[in-house]
Amino acid sequence: MFWADRIAKEIQEKRADTIQSGKKLLIRDEKTLSGRVHIGSMRGFAIHGLTAEVLSEYGIQNEFRWEHNDFDPFDTIPGYLDETTFKEHLGKPLYLVPSPEPGFKNYAEYFAAEFVAVHKKFGITPEYYWAYADLYAAGKMDDCIRIALTRADDVRRILKEVSGSVKDEAWLPISVVCENCKKIMTTRAYDFDGETVGYTCDKGPDGTVPCGHEGRIAPWKGAAKLFWKVDWAAKWVVQGVDVEGAGKDHSTKGGSRDVAKHIAKELYGIEPPFDIPYEFFLVGGKKMSSSKGKGSSAKDMSDLFPAELLRLILLGKDINQQIDVDPAGDSVPRMYDWYDDLAQKVRDGVADDFTRLYALCQMPENQAEESAPWQMRFSLLAFIVQMPHLNLAKEAEDVKGSALTDDEKAALIERAEYARFWLSTYAPDQFKYELQDGEIEANSLTAEQKQALALLAQYLEAGERTGEELHARLHELKTEVPIDAKELFGALYKVFLNRTSGPKAGWFLSSLPREYAIERLKQASI
């Protein structure tokens, strides 16, 4: 059973009372907008979004809500921003940090816009809301804040028992926004008297500058924020969350989810939402915390793939398996091949988890009219777009063996654009080709290689040849000349591409201008 169906059925069983009551199931997830959002954060979005899709398919009413968390502190200046401009804002809530570009209300809104664009491409648009304006400033978190402050000793006990974290007796589970400098990361709250807390702005990690202010403040309506493990449980309470998963790092024993679960039960008297723990999305073998370079953001990754491929990459593996994509390696062609293999199963009439996956890769509005047009393999297409003498549509029809349908023509044009983009941005040298026309080094080929190339030139001079005919002739040459396949094909790629490898040799030779190929082979065989 495909993972999304398995999870939907589990939710159907575990939340049967809620479903039967007629209440919509609330599915929730969030992201702190501390900078460009890593592709890893899209996995949670995709899992929650597809779960909502499948539940709807089963006739179960649900709502997917996504939180733009703009109330967390601005704790690090990303390397792509000017440090001198943003240093003074370190420690402030994200909604109070200015946007890197004009046209946005603040820092969080700027980075949310880029992430939302990826959501739209993926084909899922949840109900969005903001942590500060829609929860805290609106007063919706106030009751949970009051309970957490009144029972701060229980919060400290839970932290110690569940995670081993020890807090002193004066510690309170909130961060106050300093009335003087507006920073939240530099304050320490103490002494809740039922309506106000005392606080000092006198601490903070390197880079943040506390102002030294001391005072008392009523911690309501956005004047303070719960520490996040308590904050997480409080959001479940306030919104009535039924389903919310998290990455496996949060879901370990003693981890963040475990703490939030105990706080939800003991402090707020609710059962925690149905959990969906999932594995990491890696970029070139690195986790989100370490893969911060080019190609690791959600936007970077989405720029490499059409919508259905983006869905496949994020949905195709079971939630218990890691995803690893390296834009600068051979991952991109392999992802396209994966999709094409699924499409072939659909064309063959297979009905299994793989064809179920193919259907779910299509945009929701297209799933009812599922089709699987033939497409040229990405690596071959990426080669053809680098050969100015080749006509892409003609080559595609030759490879397919028949005329392209309108859908196939549109898919070919779209895929060619993605191939060109990948070649110009990330592709490793092994996928980049350029036909050679300069002198061939006299000593670069062996006598056997030269003999084989001379015979091949004669074969081409005798008339037009198809790829299949050239493929057969190349294998015949191995019996006429004492040369193995690696040496023969290596000589061809050396002469025409100045490479040791390349596309299928028979097809490649047939695609070359005939006079150019003959002349080049003769020159090499001298």
Buried (B, 14 or more C-beta within 10 A) or exposed (E): EBBBBEBBBEBBEBBEEBBEEEBBBBBBBBBBBBBBBBBBBBBBBBBBBBBBBBBBBBEBEBBBBBBBBBBBBBBEBEEEEEEEEBEEBBBBBBBBBBBBEEEBEBBBBBBBBBBBEBBEBBBBEBEEBBBBBBBBBBEBBBBBBBBBBEBBEBBBBBBEEBBEEEBEEEBBBBBBBBBEBBBBBBBBBBEBEEEBBBBBBBEBEEEBBBBEBEBBBEBBBBBBBBBBBBBBBBBBBBBBBBBBBBBBBBBEEEBBBBBBBBBBBBBBEBEBBBBBBBBBBBBBEBBBEEBBBEBBBBBBBBBBBBBBBBBBBBBBBEBEEBBBBBBBBBBBBBBBBBBBEBBBBBEEEEEEEBBBBBBBBBEBEBBEEEEBBBBBBBBBBBBBBBBEEBEBBEBBBBBBEEEBEEEBBEBBEEBBEBBBEBBEBBBEEEBBBEBBEEEBEEEEBEEBBBBBBBBBBEBBEEEEBEBEBBBEBBEEBBEEBEBEEEBBBBBBBBBBBBBEEBBBBBBBBBBBEBEEBBEBBBEBBE
